[in-house]
């Protein structure tokens, strides 16, 4: 895998949230490649496309049309091709049932979407730093479990 840049994929149906995320990630001091999809169907099409390079990290919104984040998480975790794919749930929900369901479903991180731009930049910097360490130091996937709110 190429570690010169972290390939990040954001699945979110909200245009403003995608723009907010893109702007914040550009200010984080890591080289990243950011791809975006508008919903769960597009996410799964992106991931299963033959010959496509998998991202290092997927930020996955829970509440999307056509296919929800929970449905995507279950589909991803049921496919051995994606066993090493790191998934950060990125949602407006702070409900304990959502956090528990995604944890049980195999998510690595649960992030409540912040309303503050600086807070978002700080959260993304933390997640990317840990992700970079994960990819470059042979940590186990289980070491990358966080709940950032």
Residue pairs with C-beta under 8 A, 6 or more apart in sequence:
1 56
1 135
3 132
3 135
3 136
4 31
5 30
5 31
5 32
5 33
6 30
6 31
6 32
6 33
6 56
6 57
6 128
6 131
6 132
6 135
7 32
7 33
7 35
7 53
7 54
7 55
7 56
7 57
8 25
8 32
8 33
8 34
8 35
8 55
8 56
8 57
8 58
8 59
8 128
9 34
9 35
9 36
9 37
9 43
9 46
9 55
9 57
9 58
9 59
10 18
10 21
10 22
10 34
10 35
10 36
10 37
10 58
10 59
10 90
11 36
11 37
11 38
11 39
11 40
11 42
11 43
11 58
11 59
11 60
11 61
11 64
11 69
11 72
12 18
12 21
12 36
12 38
12 59
12 61
12 64
12 90
13 38
13 39
13 61
13 63
13 64
13 65
14 61
17 61
17 113
18 36
20 117
20 120
21 34
21 59
21 90
21 120
21 124
22 34
22 36
23 117
24 117
24 120
24 121
24 124
25 32
25 34
25 124
25 128
26 32
27 121
28 121
28 124
28 125
28 128
29 125
30 125
30 128
30 129
30 132
32 128
35 46
35 55
37 43
37 45
37 46
38 64
39 64
39 65
39 66
39 67
40 64
40 66
40 67
40 68
40 69
40 71
40 72
41 66
41 67
43 58
43 60
43 67
43 72
44 67
44 72
44 75
44 76
46 52
47 54
47 76
47 82
47 85
48 79
48 81
54 82
54 85
55 85
56 86
56 131
56 135
57 86
57 87
57 88
57 127
57 128
57 131
58 76
58 85
58 86
58 87
58 88
59 88
59 90
59 111
60 69
60 72
60 73
60 87
60 88
60 89
60 90
60 107
61 69
61 90
61 91
62 68
62 69
62 70
62 89
62 91
62 93
62 98
62 102
63 69
63 91
63 92
63 93
69 89
69 91
69 102
70 101
70 102
70 105
73 87
73 89
73 102
73 105
73 106
73 107
74 105
76 82
76 85
76 87
76 106
77 105
77 106
84 141
86 108
86 109
86 131
86 134
86 141
86 144
87 106
87 107
87 108
87 109
88 107
88 108
88 109
88 110
88 111
88 127
89 98
89 102
89 107
89 109
89 110
89 111
90 111
90 113
91 98
91 110
91 111
91 112
91 113
92 112
92 113
93 112
94 112
94 149
98 110
99 110
99 147
102 110
103 110
103 145
108 141
108 144
108 145
108 146
109 127
109 144
109 145
109 146
109 147
109 148
110 146
110 147
110 148
110 149
111 123
111 127
111 148
111 149
112 148
112 149
113 120
114 120
114 123
123 148
126 148
127 146
127 148
130 144
130 146
131 144
133 139
134 141
134 143
134 144
